[in-house]
Amino acid sequence: MSIEFTLNRRPVVAPDEQADMPLLWFLREEQRLKGTKFGCGIGQCGACTVLSSGTAVRSCVMTVADAKGANITTIEGLAPDEHRLHPVQQAWMEMDVPQCGYCQSGQILAAVALLARAPNPTDADIDSAMTNICRCGTYVRIRKAVKSAAARTQRLSLK
């Protein structure tokens, strides 16, 4: 038997022996996707955030078996193609959000999940959804980038 799921729009098969492995380590070590970071290992900091069928999850506490049948997206698979960034990635760059950058892939994916369920988020929506920790304290820029990405996404959907 094996564990099958989709990773960044491509099928992946993991052997049953890896069922209990944290998804974070499977992504980093087996799939060589280094954008998802290890932070705390207990699901608190959010550096390891990925999307599982559109929902932000902490991959350090999700096992490979938990990913069975899911559509997993990492920062490497977020852009629609190799020539265009996702609107959240564009907003992050325009607002100059990263300082050290370590938490940013998780922050970006958390923002994508937020905007999928709240396309025009309030400050309260952002505060409740963006629970990832940024040790550099770029929270003001993160909030601006989320709002900018929301506006950008709304403009794109009107075209």
Buried (B, 14 or more C-beta within 10 A) or exposed (E): EEBEBBBBEEEBEBEEEBBEBBBBBBBBEBBEBEBBBBBBBEBBBBBBBBBBEEEBBBBBBBBBBBBEEBBBBBBBBBBEEEEEBBBBBBBBEEBEBBBEBBBBBBBBBBBBBBBEEBEEBEEEBBEEBBEBBBEBEBBEBBBBBBBBBBEBBEEEEEE
